[in-house]
Amino acid sequence: MSNQSNGDTFPGHGREFSNAEKSHDRIYMDYNATTPVGPEVIQATYEAMRDAWGNPSSSYVAGKKAQAIISQSRENVARMVGSNSEDIVFTSGGTEANNMVLHTAIEHFRCHHCGGREGGAGILPHIITSNVEHDSVKLVAEHLKKEGKAELTFVPVSKETGRVEADDVVAALRPNTCLVSIMLANNETGIIVPIREISQRIRSVKQQDERVRVLIHTDAAQALGKIPVDVKDLGVDFLTIVGHKFYGPRIGALFVNGLGVKTPLFPMLFGGGQERNFRPGTENTPMIAGLGKAAELVTARLSDDETHMLDVREYLEERLKVAFKDKLHFNSHFHGSDRLPNTCNVSILGPSLQGWRVLSHCEKLLASVGAACHSDHGDRPSPILLSCGVAPEVASNALRLSVGRRTSREDVDVVVEDLLEAVKRLERSQ
């Protein structure tokens, strides 16, 4: 079979992909939920399926090709977050990576504080997280508390800044705190959390008490591909990576600072010894190849993508202001807080203009009212927005508009007109 450059084609490549976000005259603005797989990523995945189908642990050619692809992908992912390749572990996605971190924190506390005994001295490990985390952190932490395996503190976001503040995290620290897990950027508001400051403050406080090490984790799913992310600058022990948020496949990875030497990682699965026994199971070479290519593209084009998305988002917000005037409320504008360059959370005010109603009357726009994993909540206001101090009647009308690499100003013009027409139809039907 010839190479793609010599004329090979396969589903999803080329022009078909370039129109994917605007198929059937619909315009996609839900990039915080997921991104379409990039054509170069599809190519890398396809070539791995075709040429590197062997077991990566095998010594024959197809196996060696698979191992080489996995090694290169690990380097690409590490470069994207400023780490060493040996500190990257591939996972099935962000949910698994987050679960591994919480599992590790509990096991590390048990082994080192309790001498390896269950419930040693009656002291439970303490976890700090925020009240706006993804469910793959929030629900795991709540489960550990319910099972009597951990104490738990949810630090609320500030209603003035919309973010978790370092002072509040430090105030929540206890002698038995074993983990602080705070997301880097929120998927609904786009607000960026000062993880670097939080890490520095925790390290400063805990220097005086090394009996229990506080592990620091950030879920960077929403930040990668939108803003620079450097694990050394952030000062974290763990960082979660999710491929489908930056034009990659639905696979993930976990950064662990000094994996197995400086920072522990306890496996949740046991098997054939792959991923240095931290995450066994025959490697999914094609998906890892795709993740590596997506990470390589993030490293190469982040500056241009960030500039483009910010320009389009600012244009979107200006056009919305002109179109809806005093009927508009931006739920993601908080004084003094940085925001992802692609995210606009906005409510069009009116008694019949709940977000889901407006979207159901749009003929062009594809977007969401909040996190995709909560799409079954119907017309209930977003808990994230309520936590940020947004009034319930305003939060019920919220629309999360998130733009991407290919979103244009022309797309914005069409979307704003579509929203105007949808609102007119709803108001006429009252």
Number of C-alpha atoms within 10 A of each C-alpha: 6 8 9 13 7 8 7 9 13 10 11 16 17 15 9 12 17 15 13 15 21 18 13 9 12 17 21 24 26 23 25 28 19 19 22 19 23 23 20 17 25 26 21 22 23 19 17 24 17 13 14 23 18 20 19 23 14 13 12 11 15 18 19 18 21 27 21 16 22 24 16 18 26 24 20 25 31 25 17 23 23 16 20 18 17 17 18 26 22 25 26 17 20 26 20 19 26 28 16 20 29 25 18 21 24 20 19 22 23 21 13 13 21 17 12 13 11 14 16 13 10 8 16 23 27 25 28 24 24 20 18 26 20 20 14 16 24 17 13 16 26 18 12 18 18 12 9 11 18 21 19 20 19 17 19 18 20 15 15 13 19 30 27 26 18 19 12 14 22 19 9 18 20 14 14 19 23 28 26 26 25 27 27 28 26 27 27 28 27 27 24 21 24 19 24 17 16 24 23 14 15 19 16 12 12 16 10 8 10 10 12 18 20 25 24 24 27 26 27 22 25 25 26 25 26 24 20 15 17 18 20 13 13 20 19 23 23 28 29 26 33 28 29 24 25 28 28 30 28 20 21 26 25 25 27 26 23 17 18 13 9 10 15 19 24 18 14 14 13 12 11 13 13 15 16 11 14 21 23 18 14 14 19 19 25 25 26 32 32 30 34 29 26 31 28 20 20 25 19 12 11 17 14 12 20 19 15 19 23 19 15 24 24 16 16 21 17 12 18 23 15 11 15 16 12 10 12 17 20 19 23 24 19 18 9 9 16 18 21 23 24 27 28 24 24 24 23 27 21 15 13 15 21 24 27 20 17 24 21 11 17 20 15 21 25 17 23 23 30 27 17 15 10 12 13 8 11 14 16 16 22 22 16 21 24 17 17 23 17 22 13 15 17 24 28 25 26 31 24 27 25 27 27 28 19 16 20 17 16 9 20 22 14 16 24 20 17 19 22 17 16 19 23 13 14 16 13 7 8 7
